[in-house]
Amino acid sequence: MGPDPGAAQGRIGKSTGHRVVIVGGGFGGLSCARALEGQPAQVLLLDRHNYHLFTPLLYQVATSLLNPSDIAYPFRAVFRRSRNVRFRQAAVTGVDLKRRVVRTHDGGDVPYDTLVLATGSENDYFANEELAAHTLGMKTLSEAMRLRNHVLACLEIAARAASDEERREWLTFVIAGGGPTGVEYAGALAELLRMVLGRDYPELRPEQARIVVVEGLDRLLGAFHQRLGAYAARALRDRGVEVRTSTLVEKATDEAVVVSRGEEIRTRTVVWSAGVRPADPLSHHEVRRSRRRRLEVDERLRLTGHADVFVIGDAASVSGNGGELPMLSPPATLRGPGDRPPPWCRPRSEAVPVPGQGHDGHDRAAGGGGRRPRVQAGGNDRVARVVAGSHLLPDRLPQPGGGPGFMGLGLPAPRPPDPADPAQRGGSGGGLGRARAARGFGGWLGVRRSRGAVAPLPRGSAS
């Protein structure tokens, strides 16, 4: 039996003072761990992967615009100089609230004095096992890579197809869900096919490809201002994407998908971006949950009835603007006045209250050049900011590369190259150069780019 990969750096004993265990290294968990650096506590971050994943750019990996390493950064590189924050690669299988221990996939127990649950979310197939088996997700790095390889394989098979009917099936791509992920991926996929069909694949023509976005609501981007949804629909249709609203995916097989009213679309690719659900590490505990199965918390983000357990990010049910805050990165990294650390980043229960959730009731346009409007949420919570062609992701999180890149609809924002930037020399400045992406991502984490390896746990381990 080999050594525990997290034993040397990830062990916290009983004699080290107040023990804070953070489960999950997404935006909320990583922000919490970084805010606790230098505090009088011993912090242990647990995650099933040994890297932080910049999930807003997964669709760019899925469309070959970025390499996987451009959006993944090793946790150990982030905290290598930290005196009180350690990382351990482990999949959490459960929590014993009475004994105050976290159980991991290797059978070990991790004791805590304060627990921060930042377990994020996972694909929600609404209890339809058929959809789970015959669709491609885009929630993890492995799923994005699988989708990328699948699309490229479809192009290869279509290029040697024996009939037009068979070719159409391999060149038809159905995207279930018209939220940010579905819209971004549809736009990026349309650009990818336009660039490679006829050039890299002389046997195929761009007009032979078919992209269909299926959305159950009456418009795209239902969580955003209706003007942004209308703009997204127009932009996609201008690029040949079929947009079908008020339509649901009812059935999927390896060769077709059935949508509302029994219509069958022959396709070999169905991308699932129709919804997520919170990953619940307390599934065996009787604790209060919201209608969407998110864990209910108080004004200090403490689990109801458990003052030593904090819940942040997608797993937490936090109210704002008349309802639950959405499962996006801004609520997970919400900061108080003066850019103070988030309220849960305190090892003791006297955490400051959550900042006011004021909102003026609507999202408003913030200007912007060219054809791409910039829309941001008003008020303090900033729960749904989409800045097309901006260098910022939601709530001031810098996009890797620090430039416009392929935001919003997956369409490059034109920008003249900066001769002073070596990464832009010889290029048009319209995309995300890998050097700039690496530099920008490391800059957000506050560390230099490292060549540290990133890898998931072995297959079959629990989340």
MINU-794494 format. One record per residue (C-alpha): residue in three letters; x, y, z. Coordinates in steps of 0.02 Angstrom, whole numbers, plus 32768, in hexadecimal, padded with zeros to 4 digits. Layout:
N
alaXYZ
...
END
This chain:
463
met800080008000
gly804B80A67FCA
pro805D81408036
asp7FCD81B78051
pro7FE782407FCE
gly7FAA82C28049
ala7FFA827F80E8
ala809682EC80E7
gln803D838F80C2
gly7F8B836880F5
arg7F96832981A9
ile7F4C83908236
gly7F62834C82E5
lys7F0383718383
ser7F8F83D983CB
thr7F95845C8341
gly7F0B84CE8382
his7E6584F68331
arg7E478481829E
val7DE884BF8206
val7DBE843F8181
ile7D80847D80D8
val7D2B83FC8068
gly7D36842F7FB1
gly7DB3849A7F54
gly7D4184F87EDE
phe7D2E85B57EDE
gly7CE285BA7F8C
gly7D56853C7FDE
leu7DF485857F91
ser7DC186387FBD
cys7DA186018070
ala7E4985A8807F
arg7EA8863C803A
ala7E4D86B580AE
leu7E7F864A8143
glu7F38864F811B
gly7F96869D81AE
gln7F0286898224
pro7F15863082CE
ala7ED3858A828E
gln7F1184ED8237
val7EB384DE8192
leu7EA1843F812C
leu7E568447807D
leu7E0D83A38039
asp7DE383857F83
arg7DD582E97F17
his7E43833E7E95
asn7EED838A7EB6
tyr7EC684257E51
his7E4F84B87E53
leu7DE484BD7DB7
phe7DB285627D67
thr7D0685207D35
pro7CC785B87CD3
leu7D41858B7C49
leu7D1A84D17C3D
tyr7CBC84EF7B9B
gln7D5E852F7B4D
val7DB5848C7B77
ala7D2084307B2E
thr7D35848F7A8A
ser7DF384827A80
leu7E0C853C7AA0
leu7E7085197B3F
asn7ED8848A7B80
pro7EA084377C22
ser7F3A84777C7D
asp7F08852A7C54
ile7E7485237CCC
ala7EB884AD7D52
tyr7F3484E27DD8
pro7F8284717E5E
phe7F4984947F0F
arg7FF5846A7F54
ala804284F17EE8
val7FC5856E7F2E
phe7FED85487FE4
arg80A385117FDB
arg80DA85AA803E
ser804985AD80B6
arg8070858C816D
asn7FC4855781A5
val7F6585198109
arg7F80846780CC
phe7F3184018042
arg7F0183498039
gln7EBE82F07FA0
ala7E2A828B7FDE
ala7D7782677FAF
val7D0182878040
thr7C8381FB805C
gly7C2A824280F3
val7C2982B1818D
asp7C0A827F8242
leu7BC2831C828F
lys7BBF82D4833F
arg7C7482998342
arg7CAD832E82D8
val7D0B82C68258
val7D0C82C08199
arg7D168214814A
thr7D7E81FB80AD
his7D8581798023
asp7E1F8124806D
gly7DC580FF8110
gly7E1881898172
asp7DC5820481E9
val7DF682BC81E8
pro7DC88315828B
tyr7D9183CB828B
asp7D6284578300
thr7D1384BD8274
leu7CD4846F81D2
val7CB984CF8130
leu7C53847280AD
ala7C7684B47FFE
thr7C4884187F9D
gly7C0084707F06
ser7B8384237E8E
glu7B7283967E12
asn7B0C83717D76
asp7A5383597D97
tyr79FC82E07D22
phe795782EA7D82
ala795B82307DAE
asn795F82007CF5
glu79E5817A7CE8
glu79CF81737C2B
leu7A0482287C19
ala7A98820C7C8B
ala7AD181787C23
his7ABD81C47B76
thr7AF082797B8B
leu7B9882CF7BA2
gly7BAF83407C38
met7C2183D67C4A
lys7C3683EA7D05
thr7CE483A37D21
leu7D8983AA7CC5
ser7D7C82F37C93
glu7CCD83117C4D
ala7D0983A67BE8
met7D9A83417BA1
arg7D2682B17B78
leu7CB083287B1D
arg7D4083757ABC
asn7D8082CB7A84
his7CD082927A59
val7CAF832879E8
leu7D558312798E
ala7D2D82597977
cys7C838288792D
leu7CD982F578AC
glu7D4F8268787C
ile7CC081EC7868
ala7C5782697807
ala7CE78286778F
arg7CE481D0775A
ala7C2881B27768
ala7BDE814A76DD
ser7B3B81AE76CC
asp7AFB825F76E5
glu7A7F82217767
glu7B0781D277D0
arg7B73826D77BD
arg7AE582DD77FB
glu7AD282747898
trp7B8A828578C5
leu7B88834178A0
thr7AEC83657909
phe7B0E83A479BA
val7A7F83BA7A36
ile7A9E84237AD3
ala7A1F84097B5E
gly7A1484A97BC4
gly7A19855F7B92
gly7A6F85A57C2B
pro7B1D85F37C2C
thr7B76854C7C11
gly7B0785167B81
val7B0D85C07B2C
glu7BCA85D17B3E
tyr7BE985237AFD
ala7B7285387A6A
gly7BC885D87A33
ala7C7685907A47
leu7C4684EF79EB
ala7BFC8554795B
glu7C9F85B5794A
leu7D0685157953
leu7CA284BF78CA
arg7CA5855A785C
met7D6385607869
val7D8D84A8784D
leu7D07846677D6
gly7D3E847C7723
arg7DEF84A97757
asp7E2F842077C9
tyr7DA483AD778B
pro7D9683CC76CF
glu7D14834176C1
leu7C9B83A6772E
arg7C4A8450771C
pro7C1784C577AA
glu7B6284C97770
gln7B57840C778A
ala7B6A84217846
arg7AD1843A78B3
ile7ACF847C7965
val7A2C847B79C8
val7A1684CF7A73
val797F848C7AD2
glu794084F67B65
gly78A884D17BD2
leu788785887BFC
asp783E86047B80
arg78E886587B66
leu79A2863C7B78
leu7A0486717C13
gly796C86717C83
ala79D086AC7D1B
phe7A06874B7CC1
his79B087E47C7E
gln793C87B97BEF
arg799C882C7B79
leu7A3887C27B8E
gly79D487257B6A
ala798B87727ACD
tyr7A3787AC7A95
ala7A8086FF7AB2
ala79F686AE7A4A
arg7A12872979BA
ala7ACE871379BE
leu7AC1865679BB
arg7A418655792F
asp7AB086CB78CA
arg7B34864478D3
gly7AC185B9789A
val7A9385737945
glu79DE8538795A
val7993857A79FB
arg78F985207A3C
thr78AB85687AD8
ser781885207B3B
thr785B84767B09
leu789583E77B77
val790383517B58
glu789882B97B81
lys790082267B47
ala79AF82047B05
thr7A0681707AB5
asp7AAE81587A62
glu7A63818779BA
ala79D7820479DC
val798582797A57
val78CA82937A6F
val788F83417A9F
ser77E483897AC9
arg774F83517A63
gly77AA82B27A33
glu781F82FD79B1
glu78B982927992
ile796082DE7963
arg79DE8264791C
thr7A858288796D
arg7B1B823479BC
thr7B3F82C57A34
val7AD083067AC0
val7B2583807B38
trp7AD383907BE2
ser7AD4843E7C31
ala7A1F84417C69
gly7A3B844B7D23
val7AA484277DBC
arg7A7F83F17E6D
pro7AE1840E7F0C
ala7B5D83877F3E
asp7B2183577FEB
pro7BA483118063
leu7B1F830780EC
ser7AA68299808B
his7A978220811F
his7A7182A9819D
glu79C982F481C4
val79F283AB81AB
arg798684358163
arg798C844780A6
ser793984BD802B
arg78C384897FA1
arg795A84767F2E
arg79AF84057FAE
arg7A2F84877FE1
leu7A62848D8098
glu7A0D851680FB
val7A81858E8156
asp7A6E862581C8
glu7AA786D781A6
arg7B5B86A381CC
leu7B53860E8155
arg7B53859281E5
leu7AF484F181CC
thr7A4D84FF8225
gly7A6284B182D1
his7B1F849982C0
ala7B86853282EF
asp7C2A84DB82C4
val7BFB84B38210
phe7BF985358185
val7BB0851680D8
ile7BE385838044
gly7BCE85887F89
asp7B56851A7F27
ala7B2D84AB7FBC
ala7AEB853B8026
ser7A3B8581801C
val7A55863C802B
ser79CA86B88006
gly79E287557F9F
asn797687C07F2C
gly78DA87617F5C
gly791C86B07F47
glu79B0863B7F55
leu7A54867A7F10
pro7A8186167E74
met7B0985917E69
leu7B8E86057E24
ser7C3B863B7E5C
pro7C0C86EC7E99
pro7BA486B27F2F
ala7C2E86357F5A
thr7CB086C07F63
leu7C40874C7FA3
arg7CA287D37FFE
gly7C6E8855807A
pro7C888911807E
gly7D3A8948805C
asp7D5F88A38005
arg7D6B884980AD
pro7D77878B80B1
pro7CD3872A80A1
pro7C7887138146
trp7C9686578150
cys7D53866D814B
arg7D62867B8207
pro7D9385E58272
arg7D1E86168300
ser7C62861F8306
glu7C6186DE8319
ala7C6786F0825D
val7C298796821C
pro7B7B879581CE
val7B66877E8113
pro7B6F882580B6
gly7AC98873808A
gln7A7488247FF4
gly7A3588C87FAC
his7A0088C77EF6
asp79A989467E8A
gly793A88C07E3E
his798488AE7D92
asp7A2288937D30
arg7A59892A7CCD
ala7AC489477C35
ala7B70898B7C5A
gly7BA189C67BAE
gly7C2789717B47
gly7C6789837A98
gly7C40892879F8
arg7BAB88B479EE
arg7BC388687A9A
pro7B6388B97B29
arg7BAA88AB7BD7
val7B27887F7C57
gln7B4488787D12
ala7AD5885D7DA9
gly7AAF88F67E11
gly7ABD89017ECE
asn7B3588B37F4A
asp7B1F87FA7F24
arg7B5387FE7E6C
val7B0C87507E59
ala7B02874B7D9D
arg7B8087B57D41
val7BAA87897C8F
val7C2987FA7C3B
ala7C3C87CC7B85
gly7CE688047B4A
ser7D2288367BF7
his7DBB87FA7C55
leu7D5287D37CEE
leu7CED873B7D19
pro7C5F874A7D98
asp7C8487B57E31
arg7D3287F07E04
leu7D7D87457DE2
pro7E0087627D59
gln7DEE86F77CBF
pro7E8C86967C96
gly7EF087007C1F
gly7EAA87A37C62
gly7E5F87CA7BB7
pro7DB987C17B5D
gly7DCC87117B1B
phe7D2F86AE7AF5
met7CB386E97B78
gly7BF786E37B72
leu7BD186947ACA
gly7C7986477AAA
leu7C9F86CF7A2B
pro7D4987247A2A
ala7D4487DE7A4E
pro7DB6883979D3
arg7E4788907A25
pro7EEA88D179DB
pro7F8688787A18
asp7FEF88CC7A9C
pro80A388D27A5C
ala80E288DC7B0E
asp809288347B38
pro810287A57AFB
ala806E872D7B02
gln801187957A7E
arg809F87B27A04
gly8078876C795B
gly7FC0874F7985
ser7F1D87A87969
gly7EF787BB7A22
gly7E4A87747A08
gly7E5B86D27A69
leu7EA5868F7B09
gly7F5E866F7AF2
arg7F9985DF7B5E
ala802686457BAA
arg7FAC86CF7BD9
ala7F2F86527C1B
ala7FB286017C8A
arg7FF186A97CC9
gly7F4386ED7CEA
phe7F0786537D48
gly7FA0864E7DB7
gly7F8B87087DD5
trp7EDB86ED7E1A
leu7F1E866A7E92
gly7FAB86DF7EC6
val803586657E94
arg80A586487E01
arg807B85C57D80
ser80BE851B7DB5
arg80DC847A7D58
gly809284167DE6
ala802E837F7DAF
val7F71837F7DB7
ala7F0C82DF7DC0
pro7E66829C7E01
leu7E53820D7E7B
pro7E46815D7E34
arg7DA381317DDE
gly7D1980F57E4F
ser7D4081617EE6
ala7CB181C47F31
ser7C9D827F7F23
END
